């Protein structure tokens, strides 16, 4: 089964990132696939290099993404509202800013979409 994960919570004060990571790791261990991770609302703060979050959390996501070939994406509209953009160089390596078309693609191509909210 292919899962798309949507994370909404602020990476600084919300457990949704760790919960989503543990879900992804368990799903992969059970033989499932992660299609894409889509950061939305305050979750997009994670892609900014100056976001003061645990380096372990970021490294965990990047390693899992690389090992299992799925994208770590952030909503362009939510990022713009928070001053984060590719043009200004304010995107952490390993993450991609995308439009809602990528989110629609998740809904179309994943078997299940799981949302993690605060």
PDB file as gemmi writes it, atoms N, CA and C in Angstrom:
CRYST1    1.000    1.000    1.000  90.00  90.00  90.00 P 1                      
ATOM      1  N   UNK A   1       0.843  -1.174   0.000  1.00  0.00           N  
ATOM      2  CA  UNK A   1       0.000   0.000   0.000  1.00  0.00           C  
ATOM      3  C   UNK A   1       0.890   1.240   0.000  1.00  0.00           C  
ATOM      4  N   UNK A   2       0.504   2.241  -0.772  1.00  0.00           N  
ATOM      5  CA  UNK A   2       1.233   3.515  -0.835  1.00  0.00           C  
ATOM      6  C   UNK A   2       0.543   4.536   0.051  1.00  0.00           C  
ATOM      7  N   UNK A   3       1.334   5.176   0.918  1.00  0.00           N  
ATOM      8  CA  UNK A   3       0.816   6.208   1.805  1.00  0.00           C  
ATOM      9  C   UNK A   3       1.369   7.573   1.423  1.00  0.00           C  
ATOM     10  N   UNK A   4       0.511   8.573   1.468  1.00  0.00           N  
ATOM     11  CA  UNK A   4       0.920   9.968   1.414  1.00  0.00           C  
ATOM     12  C   UNK A   4       0.725  10.517   2.823  1.00  0.00           C  
ATOM     13  N   UNK A   5       1.713  11.251   3.324  1.00  0.00           N  
ATOM     14  CA  UNK A   5       1.618  11.817   4.663  1.00  0.00           C  
ATOM     15  C   UNK A   5       1.535  13.327   4.564  1.00  0.00           C  
ATOM     16  N   UNK A   6       0.584  13.907   5.282  1.00  0.00           N  
ATOM     17  CA  UNK A   6       0.406  15.358   5.321  1.00  0.00           C  
ATOM     18  C   UNK A   6       0.595  15.794   6.771  1.00  0.00           C  
ATOM     19  N   UNK A   7       1.531  16.713   6.984  1.00  0.00           N  
ATOM     20  CA  UNK A   7       1.829  17.178   8.338  1.00  0.00           C  
ATOM     21  C   UNK A   7       1.468  18.654   8.434  1.00  0.00           C  
ATOM     22  N   UNK A   8       0.724  19.018   9.477  1.00  0.00           N  
ATOM     23  CA  UNK A   8       0.255  20.388   9.667  1.00  0.00           C  
ATOM     24  C   UNK A   8       0.944  21.130  10.800  1.00  0.00           C  
ATOM     25  N   UNK A   9       1.393  20.455  11.829  1.00  0.00           N  
ATOM     26  CA  UNK A   9       1.837  21.102  13.065  1.00  0.00           C  
ATOM     27  C   UNK A   9       3.153  21.834  12.971  1.00  0.00           C  
ATOM     28  N   UNK A  10       3.363  22.762  13.886  1.00  0.00           N  
ATOM     29  CA  UNK A  10       4.610  23.520  13.992  1.00  0.00           C  
ATOM     30  C   UNK A  10       5.717  22.571  14.454  1.00  0.00           C  
ATOM     31  N   UNK A  11       6.838  22.517  13.734  1.00  0.00           N  
ATOM     32  CA  UNK A  11       7.901  21.577  14.104  1.00  0.00           C  
ATOM     33  C   UNK A  11       8.561  21.877  15.447  1.00  0.00           C  
ATOM     34  N   UNK A  12       8.390  23.083  15.959  1.00  0.00           N  
ATOM     35  CA  UNK A  12       9.031  23.449  17.218  1.00  0.00           C  
ATOM     36  C   UNK A  12       8.265  22.974  18.444  1.00  0.00           C  
ATOM     37  N   UNK A  13       6.968  22.879  18.366  1.00  0.00           N  
ATOM     38  CA  UNK A  13       6.239  22.572  19.583  1.00  0.00           C  
ATOM     39  C   UNK A  13       5.172  21.509  19.450  1.00  0.00           C  
ATOM     40  N   UNK A  14       5.239  20.736  18.385  1.00  0.00           N  
ATOM     41  CA  UNK A  14       4.175  19.779  18.140  1.00  0.00           C  
ATOM     42  C   UNK A  14       4.768  18.394  17.897  1.00  0.00           C  
ATOM     43  N   UNK A  15       4.095  17.380  18.367  1.00  0.00           N  
ATOM     44  CA  UNK A  15       4.583  16.004  18.226  1.00  0.00           C  
ATOM     45  C   UNK A  15       4.244  15.381  16.881  1.00  0.00           C  
ATOM     46  N   UNK A  16       3.531  16.103  16.010  1.00  0.00           N  
ATOM     47  CA  UNK A  16       3.074  15.491  14.755  1.00  0.00           C  
ATOM     48  C   UNK A  16       4.225  15.050  13.852  1.00  0.00           C  
ATOM     49  N   UNK A  17       5.365  15.742  13.882  1.00  0.00           N  
ATOM     50  CA  UNK A  17       6.504  15.337  13.049  1.00  0.00           C  
ATOM     51  C   UNK A  17       7.057  13.995  13.492  1.00  0.00           C  
ATOM     52  N   UNK A  18       7.233  13.835  14.786  1.00  0.00           N  
ATOM     53  CA  UNK A  18       7.768  12.568  15.306  1.00  0.00           C  
ATOM     54  C   UNK A  18       6.739  11.455  15.095  1.00  0.00           C  
ATOM     55  N   UNK A  19       5.453  11.745  15.301  1.00  0.00           N  
ATOM     56  CA  UNK A  19       4.411  10.739  15.083  1.00  0.00           C  
ATOM     57  C   UNK A  19       4.381  10.302  13.616  1.00  0.00           C  
ATOM     58  N   UNK A  20       4.483  11.270  12.704  1.00  0.00           N  
ATOM     59  CA  UNK A  20       4.483  10.950  11.278  1.00  0.00           C  
ATOM     60  C   UNK A  20       5.711  10.117  10.914  1.00  0.00           C  
ATOM     61  N   UNK A  21       6.855  10.475  11.495  1.00  0.00           N  
ATOM     62  CA  UNK A  21       8.074   9.718  11.225  1.00  0.00           C  
ATOM     63  C   UNK A  21       7.933   8.273  11.704  1.00  0.00           C  
ATOM     64  N   UNK A  22       7.441   8.096  12.915  1.00  0.00           N  
ATOM     65  CA  UNK A  22       7.270   6.746  13.455  1.00  0.00           C  
ATOM     66  C   UNK A  22       6.263   5.947  12.630  1.00  0.00           C  
ATOM     67  N   UNK A  23       5.198   6.614  12.170  1.00  0.00           N  
ATOM     68  CA  UNK A  23       4.228   5.953  11.296  1.00  0.00           C  
ATOM     69  C   UNK A  23       4.911   5.511  10.003  1.00  0.00           C  
ATOM     70  N   UNK A  24       5.681   6.418   9.380  1.00  0.00           N  
ATOM     71  CA  UNK A  24       6.353   6.104   8.118  1.00  0.00           C  
ATOM     72  C   UNK A  24       7.312   4.933   8.296  1.00  0.00           C  
ATOM     73  N   UNK A  25       8.073   4.963   9.357  1.00  0.00           N  
ATOM     74  CA  UNK A  25       9.036   3.895   9.614  1.00  0.00           C  
ATOM     75  C   UNK A  25       8.330   2.550   9.821  1.00  0.00           C  
ATOM     76  N   UNK A  26       7.240   2.555  10.570  1.00  0.00           N  
ATOM     77  CA  UNK A  26       6.480   1.320  10.805  1.00  0.00           C  
ATOM     78  C   UNK A  26       5.825   0.820   9.517  1.00  0.00           C  
ATOM     79  N   UNK A  27       5.298   1.746   8.718  1.00  0.00           N  
ATOM     80  CA  UNK A  27       4.663   1.350   7.452  1.00  0.00           C  
ATOM     81  C   UNK A  27       5.683   0.704   6.518  1.00  0.00           C  
ATOM     82  N   UNK A  28       6.859   1.297   6.435  1.00  0.00           N  
ATOM     83  CA  UNK A  28       7.910   0.742   5.581  1.00  0.00           C  
ATOM     84  C   UNK A  28       8.342  -0.626   6.089  1.00  0.00           C  
ATOM     85  N   UNK A  29       8.496  -0.749   7.401  1.00  0.00           N  
ATOM     86  CA  UNK A  29       8.893  -2.030   7.995  1.00  0.00           C  
ATOM     87  C   UNK A  29       7.855  -3.120   7.718  1.00  0.00           C  
ATOM     88  N   UNK A  30       6.589  -2.706   7.573  1.00  0.00           N  
ATOM     89  CA  UNK A  30       5.513  -3.663   7.295  1.00  0.00           C  
ATOM     90  C   UNK A  30       5.358  -3.939   5.798  1.00  0.00           C  
ATOM     91  N   UNK A  31       6.251  -3.369   4.986  1.00  0.00           N  
ATOM     92  CA  UNK A  31       6.218  -3.641   3.559  1.00  0.00           C  
ATOM     93  C   UNK A  31       5.453  -2.636   2.717  1.00  0.00           C  
ATOM     94  N   UNK A  32       5.021  -1.541   3.327  1.00  0.00           N  
ATOM     95  CA  UNK A  32       4.301  -0.509   2.593  1.00  0.00           C  
ATOM     96  C   UNK A  32       5.276   0.534   2.048  1.00  0.00           C  
ATOM     97  N   UNK A  33       4.746   1.458   1.274  1.00  0.00           N  
ATOM     98  CA  UNK A  33       5.555   2.486   0.633  1.00  0.00           C  
ATOM     99  C   UNK A  33       5.049   3.872   1.052  1.00  0.00           C  
ATOM    100  N   UNK A  34       5.977   4.796   1.215  1.00  0.00           N  
ATOM    101  CA  UNK A  34       5.605   6.196   1.416  1.00  0.00           C  
ATOM    102  C   UNK A  34       5.729   6.865   0.049  1.00  0.00           C  
ATOM    103  N   UNK A  35       4.643   7.435  -0.415  1.00  0.00           N  
ATOM    104  CA  UNK A  35       4.636   8.072  -1.730  1.00  0.00           C  
ATOM    105  C   UNK A  35       5.228   9.478  -1.667  1.00  0.00           C  
ATOM    106  N   UNK A  36       4.803  10.247  -0.676  1.00  0.00           N  
ATOM    107  CA  UNK A  36       5.295  11.615  -0.528  1.00  0.00           C  
ATOM    108  C   UNK A  36       4.923  12.119   0.858  1.00  0.00           C  
ATOM    109  N   UNK A  37       5.748  13.003   1.389  1.00  0.00           N  
ATOM    110  CA  UNK A  37       5.431  13.727   2.620  1.00  0.00           C  
ATOM    111  C   UNK A  37       5.180  15.169   2.209  1.00  0.00           C  
ATOM    112  N   UNK A  38       4.030  15.704   2.614  1.00  0.00           N  
ATOM    113  CA  UNK A  38       3.630  17.063   2.238  1.00  0.00           C  
ATOM    114  C   UNK A  38       3.470  17.883   3.514  1.00  0.00           C  
ATOM    115  N   UNK A  39       4.292  18.919   3.655  1.00  0.00           N  
ATOM    116  CA  UNK A  39       4.214  19.819   4.804  1.00  0.00           C  
ATOM    117  C   UNK A  39       3.282  20.968   4.466  1.00  0.00           C  
ATOM    118  N   UNK A  40       2.364  21.234   5.367  1.00  0.00           N  
ATOM    119  CA  UNK A  40       1.333  22.238   5.137  1.00  0.00           C  
ATOM    120  C   UNK A  40       1.190  23.105   6.381  1.00  0.00           C  
ATOM    121  N   UNK A  41       0.566  24.243   6.256  1.00  0.00           N  
ATOM    122  CA  UNK A  41       0.394  25.204   7.351  1.00  0.00           C  
ATOM    123  C   UNK A  41       1.732  25.456   8.061  1.00  0.00           C  
ATOM    124  N   UNK A  42       1.760  25.431   9.385  1.00  0.00           N  
ATOM    125  CA  UNK A  42       2.983  25.738  10.131  1.00  0.00           C  
ATOM    126  C   UNK A  42       4.084  24.700   9.943  1.00  0.00           C  
ATOM    127  N   UNK A  43       3.750  23.529   9.454  1.00  0.00           N  
ATOM    128  CA  UNK A  43       4.762  22.486   9.255  1.00  0.00           C  
ATOM    129  C   UNK A  43       5.852  22.917   8.276  1.00  0.00           C  
ATOM    130  N   UNK A  44       5.538  23.838   7.373  1.00  0.00           N  
ATOM    131  CA  UNK A  44       6.538  24.271   6.389  1.00  0.00           C  
ATOM    132  C   UNK A  44       7.729  24.957   7.052  1.00  0.00           C  
ATOM    133  N   UNK A  45       7.591  25.403   8.286  1.00  0.00           N  
ATOM    134  CA  UNK A  45       8.719  26.042   8.988  1.00  0.00           C  
ATOM    135  C   UNK A  45       9.933  25.120   9.059  1.00  0.00           C  
ATOM    136  N   UNK A  46       9.703  23.821   9.023  1.00  0.00           N  
ATOM    137  CA  UNK A  46      10.800  22.863   9.109  1.00  0.00           C  
ATOM    138  C   UNK A  46      11.801  23.035   7.977  1.00  0.00           C  
ATOM    139  N   UNK A  47      11.362  23.458   6.812  1.00  0.00           N  
ATOM    140  CA  UNK A  47      12.279  23.544   5.668  1.00  0.00           C  
ATOM    141  C   UNK A  47      13.215  24.746   5.748  1.00  0.00           C  
ATOM    142  N   UNK A  48      12.936  25.694   6.614  1.00  0.00           N  
ATOM    143  CA  UNK A  48      13.812  26.862   6.752  1.00  0.00           C  
ATOM    144  C   UNK A  48      15.052  26.466   7.547  1.00  0.00           C  
ATOM    145  N   UNK A  49      16.243  26.735   7.008  1.00  0.00           N  
ATOM    146  CA  UNK A  49      17.476  26.320   7.684  1.00  0.00           C  
ATOM    147  C   UNK A  49      17.651  26.892   9.099  1.00  0.00           C  
ATOM    148  N   UNK A  50      17.006  27.988   9.391  1.00  0.00           N  
ATOM    149  CA  UNK A  50      17.161  28.594  10.718  1.00  0.00           C  
ATOM    150  C   UNK A  50      16.079  28.167  11.702  1.00  0.00           C  
ATOM    151  N   UNK A  51      15.218  27.253  11.306  1.00  0.00           N  
ATOM    152  CA  UNK A  51      14.184  26.747  12.214  1.00  0.00           C  
ATOM    153  C   UNK A  51      14.879  25.938  13.313  1.00  0.00           C  
ATOM    154  N   UNK A  52      14.726  26.357  14.573  1.00  0.00           N  
ATOM    155  CA  UNK A  52      15.442  25.684  15.667  1.00  0.00           C  
ATOM    156  C   UNK A  52      14.764  24.387  16.109  1.00  0.00           C  
ATOM    157  N   UNK A  53      14.935  23.360  15.304  1.00  0.00           N  
ATOM    158  CA  UNK A  53      14.401  22.039  15.654  1.00  0.00           C  
ATOM    159  C   UNK A  53      15.563  21.065  15.772  1.00  0.00           C  
ATOM    160  N   UNK A  54      15.284  19.926  16.311  1.00  0.00           N  
ATOM    161  CA  UNK A  54      16.293  18.898  16.502  1.00  0.00           C  
ATOM    162  C   UNK A  54      16.909  18.473  15.167  1.00  0.00           C  
ATOM    163  N   UNK A  55      18.223  18.516  15.103  1.00  0.00           N  
ATOM    164  CA  UNK A  55      18.921  18.049  13.906  1.00  0.00           C  
ATOM    165  C   UNK A  55      18.635  16.568  13.682  1.00  0.00           C  
ATOM    166  N   UNK A  56      18.419  15.828  14.775  1.00  0.00           N  
ATOM    167  CA  UNK A  56      18.102  14.400  14.648  1.00  0.00           C  
ATOM    168  C   UNK A  56      16.805  14.189  13.884  1.00  0.00           C  
ATOM    169  N   UNK A  57      15.795  15.021  14.169  1.00  0.00           N  
ATOM    170  CA  UNK A  57      14.513  14.904  13.477  1.00  0.00           C  
ATOM    171  C   UNK A  57      14.693  15.134  11.980  1.00  0.00           C  
ATOM    172  N   UNK A  58      15.419  16.166  11.628  1.00  0.00           N  
ATOM    173  CA  UNK A  58      15.650  16.475  10.211  1.00  0.00           C  
ATOM    174  C   UNK A  58      16.452  15.363   9.547  1.00  0.00           C  
ATOM    175  N   UNK A  59      17.520  14.927  10.213  1.00  0.00           N  
ATOM    176  CA  UNK A  59      18.353  13.854   9.654  1.00  0.00           C  
ATOM    177  C   UNK A  59      17.574  12.553   9.507  1.00  0.00           C  
ATOM    178  N   UNK A  60      16.721  12.248  10.490  1.00  0.00           N  
ATOM    179  CA  UNK A  60      15.898  11.035  10.407  1.00  0.00           C  
ATOM    180  C   UNK A  60      15.022  11.065   9.161  1.00  0.00           C  
ATOM    181  N   UNK A  61      14.345  12.193   8.931  1.00  0.00           N  
ATOM    182  CA  UNK A  61      13.474  12.317   7.764  1.00  0.00           C  
ATOM    183  C   UNK A  61      14.281  12.214   6.473  1.00  0.00           C  
ATOM    184  N   UNK A  62      15.419  12.896   6.423  1.00  0.00           N  
ATOM    185  CA  UNK A  62      16.225  12.881   5.200  1.00  0.00           C  
ATOM    186  C   UNK A  62      16.777  11.489   4.903  1.00  0.00           C  
ATOM    187  N   UNK A  63      17.218  10.785   5.925  1.00  0.00           N  
ATOM    188  CA  UNK A  63      17.726   9.413   5.718  1.00  0.00           C  
ATOM    189  C   UNK A  63      16.610   8.480   5.242  1.00  0.00           C  
ATOM    190  N   UNK A  64      15.458   8.568   5.889  1.00  0.00           N  
ATOM    191  CA  UNK A  64      14.336   7.701   5.513  1.00  0.00           C  
ATOM    192  C   UNK A  64      13.891   7.992   4.081  1.00  0.00           C  
ATOM    193  N   UNK A  65      13.804   9.267   3.750  1.00  0.00           N  
ATOM    194  CA  UNK A  65      13.405   9.681   2.410  1.00  0.00           C  
ATOM    195  C   UNK A  65      14.388   9.175   1.359  1.00  0.00           C  
ATOM    196  N   UNK A  66      15.653   9.323   1.640  1.00  0.00           N  
ATOM    197  CA  UNK A  66      16.681   8.892   0.698  1.00  0.00           C  
ATOM    198  C   UNK A  66      16.696   7.371   0.545  1.00  0.00           C  
ATOM    199  N   UNK A  67      16.598   6.669   1.650  1.00  0.00           N  
ATOM    200  CA  UNK A  67      16.654   5.205   1.621  1.00  0.00           C  
ATOM    201  C   UNK A  67      15.442   4.581   0.935  1.00  0.00           C  
ATOM    202  N   UNK A  68      14.302   5.273   0.991  1.00  0.00           N  
ATOM    203  CA  UNK A  68      13.067   4.682   0.458  1.00  0.00           C  
ATOM    204  C   UNK A  68      12.457   5.496  -0.680  1.00  0.00           C  
ATOM    205  N   UNK A  69      13.236   6.413  -1.193  1.00  0.00           N  
ATOM    206  CA  UNK A  69      12.921   7.137  -2.426  1.00  0.00           C  
ATOM    207  C   UNK A  69      11.547   7.813  -2.426  1.00  0.00           C  
ATOM    208  N   UNK A  70      11.331   8.695  -1.456  1.00  0.00           N  
ATOM    209  CA  UNK A  70      10.136   9.531  -1.483  1.00  0.00           C  
ATOM    210  C   UNK A  70      10.535  10.974  -1.229  1.00  0.00           C  
ATOM    211  N   UNK A  71       9.687  11.892  -1.690  1.00  0.00           N  
ATOM    212  CA  UNK A  71       9.970  13.319  -1.571  1.00  0.00           C  
ATOM    213  C   UNK A  71       9.498  13.897  -0.244  1.00  0.00           C  
ATOM    214  N   UNK A  72      10.270  14.864   0.224  1.00  0.00           N  
ATOM    215  CA  UNK A  72       9.878  15.688   1.361  1.00  0.00           C  
ATOM    216  C   UNK A  72       9.522  17.053   0.776  1.00  0.00           C  
ATOM    217  N   UNK A  73       8.227  17.366   0.734  1.00  0.00           N  
ATOM    218  CA  UNK A  73       7.771  18.570   0.060  1.00  0.00           C  
ATOM    219  C   UNK A  73       7.072  19.523   1.026  1.00  0.00           C  
ATOM    220  N   UNK A  74       7.074  20.794   0.652  1.00  0.00           N  
ATOM    221  CA  UNK A  74       6.403  21.822   1.450  1.00  0.00           C  
ATOM    222  C   UNK A  74       5.548  22.685   0.530  1.00  0.00           C  
ATOM    223  N   UNK A  75       4.375  23.052   1.004  1.00  0.00           N  
ATOM    224  CA  UNK A  75       3.430  23.854   0.230  1.00  0.00           C  
ATOM    225  C   UNK A  75       3.989  25.245  -0.033  1.00  0.00           C  
ATOM    226  N   UNK A  76       4.008  25.644  -1.297  1.00  0.00           N  
ATOM    227  CA  UNK A  76       4.548  26.943  -1.683  1.00  0.00           C  
ATOM    228  C   UNK A  76       3.759  28.095  -1.067  1.00  0.00           C  
ATOM    229  N   UNK A  77       2.447  28.005  -1.021  1.00  0.00           N  
ATOM    230  CA  UNK A  77       1.631  29.092  -0.467  1.00  0.00           C  
ATOM    231  C   UNK A  77       1.886  29.269   1.018  1.00  0.00           C  
ATOM    232  N   UNK A  78       1.914  28.165   1.756  1.00  0.00           N  
ATOM    233  CA  UNK A  78       2.182  28.234   3.196  1.00  0.00           C  
ATOM    234  C   UNK A  78       3.601  28.731   3.446  1.00  0.00           C  
ATOM    235  N   UNK A  79       4.548  28.311   2.619  1.00  0.00           N  
ATOM    236  CA  UNK A  79       5.935  28.762   2.762  1.00  0.00           C  
ATOM    237  C   UNK A  79       6.051  30.255   2.474  1.00  0.00           C  
ATOM    238  N   UNK A  80       5.409  30.718   1.397  1.00  0.00           N  
ATOM    239  CA  UNK A  80       5.452  32.147   1.053  1.00  0.00           C  
ATOM    240  C   UNK A  80       4.935  33.008   2.198  1.00  0.00           C  
ATOM    241  N   UNK A  81       3.846  32.582   2.827  1.00  0.00           N  
ATOM    242  CA  UNK A  81       3.273  33.338   3.942  1.00  0.00           C  
ATOM    243  C   UNK A  81       4.226  33.438   5.125  1.00  0.00           C  
ATOM    244  N   UNK A  82       5.191  32.529   5.173  1.00  0.00           N  
ATOM    245  CA  UNK A  82       6.132  32.505   6.289  1.00  0.00           C  
ATOM    246  C   UNK A  82       7.531  32.955   5.866  1.00  0.00           C  
ATOM    247  N   UNK A  83       7.630  33.546   4.672  1.00  0.00           N  
ATOM    248  CA  UNK A  83       8.898  34.100   4.197  1.00  0.00           C  
ATOM    249  C   UNK A  83       9.916  33.066   3.760  1.00  0.00           C  
ATOM    250  N   UNK A  84       9.448  31.894   3.370  1.00  0.00           N  
ATOM    251  CA  UNK A  84      10.341  30.812   2.945  1.00  0.00           C  
ATOM    252  C   UNK A  84      10.179  30.621   1.446  1.00  0.00           C  
ATOM    253  N   UNK A  85      11.306  30.648   0.713  1.00  0.00           N  
ATOM    254  CA  UNK A  85      11.217  30.444  -0.735  1.00  0.00           C  
ATOM    255  C   UNK A  85      12.532  29.917  -1.291  1.00  0.00           C  
ATOM    256  N   UNK A  86      12.430  29.208  -2.408  1.00  0.00           N  
ATOM    257  CA  UNK A  86      13.627  28.740  -3.101  1.00  0.00           C  
ATOM    258  C   UNK A  86      14.468  29.917  -3.579  1.00  0.00           C  
ATOM    259  N   UNK A  87      13.806  30.965  -4.044  1.00  0.00           N  
ATOM    260  CA  UNK A  87      14.499  32.118  -4.610  1.00  0.00           C  
ATOM    261  C   UNK A  87      15.412  32.805  -3.593  1.00  0.00           C  
ATOM    262  N   UNK A  88      15.002  32.829  -2.341  1.00  0.00           N  
ATOM    263  CA  UNK A  88      15.818  33.496  -1.323  1.00  0.00           C  
ATOM    264  C   UNK A  88      16.845  32.548  -0.710  1.00  0.00           C  
ATOM    265  N   UNK A  89      16.856  31.313  -1.161  1.00  0.00           N  
ATOM    266  CA  UNK A  89      17.804  30.346  -0.625  1.00  0.00           C  
ATOM    267  C   UNK A  89      17.470  29.899   0.784  1.00  0.00           C  
ATOM    268  N   UNK A  90      16.216  30.048   1.178  1.00  0.00           N  
ATOM    269  CA  UNK A  90      15.833  29.719   2.547  1.00  0.00           C  
ATOM    270  C   UNK A  90      15.144  28.359   2.645  1.00  0.00           C  
ATOM    271  N   UNK A  91      15.644  27.395   1.879  1.00  0.00           N  
ATOM    272  CA  UNK A  91      15.075  26.046   1.925  1.00  0.00           C  
ATOM    273  C   UNK A  91      16.191  25.067   2.298  1.00  0.00           C  
ATOM    274  N   UNK A  92      15.935  24.315   3.337  1.00  0.00           N  
ATOM    275  CA  UNK A  92      16.886  23.321   3.837  1.00  0.00           C  
ATOM    276  C   UNK A  92      17.117  22.247   2.767  1.00  0.00           C  
ATOM    277  N   UNK A  93      18.352  21.794   2.636  1.00  0.00           N  
ATOM    278  CA  UNK A  93      18.685  20.738   1.693  1.00  0.00           C  
ATOM    279  C   UNK A  93      17.871  19.480   1.996  1.00  0.00           C  
ATOM    280  N   UNK A  94      17.378  18.841   0.939  1.00  0.00           N  
ATOM    281  CA  UNK A  94      16.592  17.625   1.091  1.00  0.00           C  
ATOM    282  C   UNK A  94      15.096  17.858   1.021  1.00  0.00           C  
ATOM    283  N   UNK A  95      14.683  19.133   1.007  1.00  0.00           N  
ATOM    284  CA  UNK A  95      13.265  19.483   0.944  1.00  0.00           C  
ATOM    285  C   UNK A  95      12.999  20.254  -0.339  1.00  0.00           C  
ATOM    286  N   UNK A  96      11.769  20.151  -0.841  1.00  0.00           N  
ATOM    287  CA  UNK A  96      11.378  20.815  -2.079  1.00  0.00           C  
ATOM    288  C   UNK A  96      10.093  21.601  -1.830  1.00  0.00           C  
ATOM    289  N   UNK A  97      10.057  22.831  -2.321  1.00  0.00           N  
ATOM    290  CA  UNK A  97       8.840  23.649  -2.267  1.00  0.00           C  
ATOM    291  C   UNK A  97       8.016  23.316  -3.503  1.00  0.00           C  
ATOM    292  N   UNK A  98       6.746  22.973  -3.303  1.00  0.00           N  
ATOM    293  CA  UNK A  98       5.885  22.554  -4.415  1.00  0.00           C  
ATOM    294  C   UNK A  98       4.514  23.213  -4.299  1.00  0.00           C  
ATOM    295  N   UNK A  99       3.776  23.168  -5.377  1.00  0.00           N  
ATOM    296  CA  UNK A  99       2.418  23.699  -5.392  1.00  0.00           C  
ATOM    297  C   UNK A  99       1.405  22.654  -4.946  1.00  0.00           C  
ATOM    298  N   UNK A 100       0.170  23.083  -4.873  1.00  0.00           N  
ATOM    299  CA  UNK A 100      -0.896  22.168  -4.459  1.00  0.00           C  
ATOM    300  C   UNK A 100      -1.130  21.055  -5.478  1.00  0.00           C  
ATOM    301  N   UNK A 101      -0.576  21.212  -6.664  1.00  0.00           N  
ATOM    302  CA  UNK A 101      -0.656  20.143  -7.655  1.00  0.00           C  
ATOM    303  C   UNK A 101       0.008  18.868  -7.159  1.00  0.00           C  
ATOM    304  N   UNK A 102       1.127  19.017  -6.407  1.00  0.00           N  
ATOM    305  CA  UNK A 102       1.796  17.856  -5.827  1.00  0.00           C  
ATOM    306  C   UNK A 102       0.907  17.196  -4.778  1.00  0.00           C  
ATOM    307  N   UNK A 103       0.148  18.021  -4.050  1.00  0.00           N  
ATOM    308  CA  UNK A 103      -0.781  17.471  -3.069  1.00  0.00           C  
ATOM    309  C   UNK A 103      -1.887  16.689  -3.785  1.00  0.00           C  
ATOM    310  N   UNK A 104      -2.410  17.256  -4.857  1.00  0.00           N  
ATOM    311  CA  UNK A 104      -3.428  16.555  -5.645  1.00  0.00           C  
ATOM    312  C   UNK A 104      -2.865  15.245  -6.192  1.00  0.00           C  
ATOM    313  N   UNK A 105      -1.610  15.278  -6.617  1.00  0.00           N  
ATOM    314  CA  UNK A 105      -0.947  14.072  -7.094  1.00  0.00           C  
ATOM    315  C   UNK A 105      -0.901  13.009  -5.996  1.00  0.00           C  
ATOM    316  N   UNK A 106      -0.636  13.429  -4.756  1.00  0.00           N  
ATOM    317  CA  UNK A 106      -0.661  12.490  -3.619  1.00  0.00           C  
ATOM    318  C   UNK A 106      -2.010  11.809  -3.513  1.00  0.00           C  
ATOM    319  N   UNK A 107      -3.059  12.615  -3.577  1.00  0.00           N  
ATOM    320  CA  UNK A 107      -4.410  12.076  -3.426  1.00  0.00           C  
ATOM    321  C   UNK A 107      -4.755  11.095  -4.534  1.00  0.00           C  
ATOM    322  N   UNK A 108      -4.243  11.361  -5.727  1.00  0.00           N  
ATOM    323  CA  UNK A 108      -4.539  10.496  -6.864  1.00  0.00           C  
ATOM    324  C   UNK A 108      -3.718   9.211  -6.882  1.00  0.00           C  
ATOM    325  N   UNK A 109      -2.468   9.292  -6.446  1.00  0.00           N  
ATOM    326  CA  UNK A 109      -1.561   8.163  -6.623  1.00  0.00           C  
ATOM    327  C   UNK A 109      -1.288   7.339  -5.373  1.00  0.00           C  
ATOM    328  N   UNK A 110      -1.582   7.880  -4.218  1.00  0.00           N  
ATOM    329  CA  UNK A 110      -1.408   7.098  -2.990  1.00  0.00           C  
ATOM    330  C   UNK A 110      -2.695   6.334  -2.713  1.00  0.00           C  
ATOM    331  N   UNK A 111      -2.552   5.187  -2.096  1.00  0.00           N  
ATOM    332  CA  UNK A 111      -3.734   4.418  -1.718  1.00  0.00           C  
ATOM    333  C   UNK A 111      -4.436   5.027  -0.516  1.00  0.00           C  
ATOM    334  N   UNK A 112      -3.645   5.614   0.380  1.00  0.00           N  
ATOM    335  CA  UNK A 112      -4.191   6.251   1.590  1.00  0.00           C  
ATOM    336  C   UNK A 112      -3.411   7.520   1.880  1.00  0.00           C  
ATOM    337  N   UNK A 113      -4.113   8.522   2.342  1.00  0.00           N  
ATOM    338  CA  UNK A 113      -3.489   9.759   2.801  1.00  0.00           C  
ATOM    339  C   UNK A 113      -3.734   9.858   4.301  1.00  0.00           C  
ATOM    340  N   UNK A 114      -2.646  10.023   5.045  1.00  0.00           N  
ATOM    341  CA  UNK A 114      -2.736  10.118   6.499  1.00  0.00           C  
ATOM    342  C   UNK A 114      -2.292  11.506   6.890  1.00  0.00           C  
ATOM    343  N   UNK A 115      -3.140  12.205   7.659  1.00  0.00           N  
ATOM    344  CA  UNK A 115      -2.867  13.574   8.079  1.00  0.00           C  
ATOM    345  C   UNK A 115      -2.501  13.605   9.553  1.00  0.00           C  
ATOM    346  N   UNK A 116      -1.454  14.351   9.852  1.00  0.00           N  
ATOM    347  CA  UNK A 116      -0.985  14.527  11.224  1.00  0.00           C  
ATOM    348  C   UNK A 116      -1.156  15.988  11.590  1.00  0.00           C  
ATOM    349  N   UNK A 117      -2.069  16.244  12.534  1.00  0.00           N  
ATOM    350  CA  UNK A 117      -2.377  17.603  12.975  1.00  0.00           C  
ATOM    351  C   UNK A 117      -2.047  17.757  14.453  1.00  0.00           C  
ATOM    352  N   UNK A 118      -1.837  19.011  14.878  1.00  0.00           N  
ATOM    353  CA  UNK A 118      -1.572  19.231  16.297  1.00  0.00           C  
ATOM    354  C   UNK A 118      -2.766  18.896  17.152  1.00  0.00           C  
TER     355      UNK A 118                                                      
END                                                                             
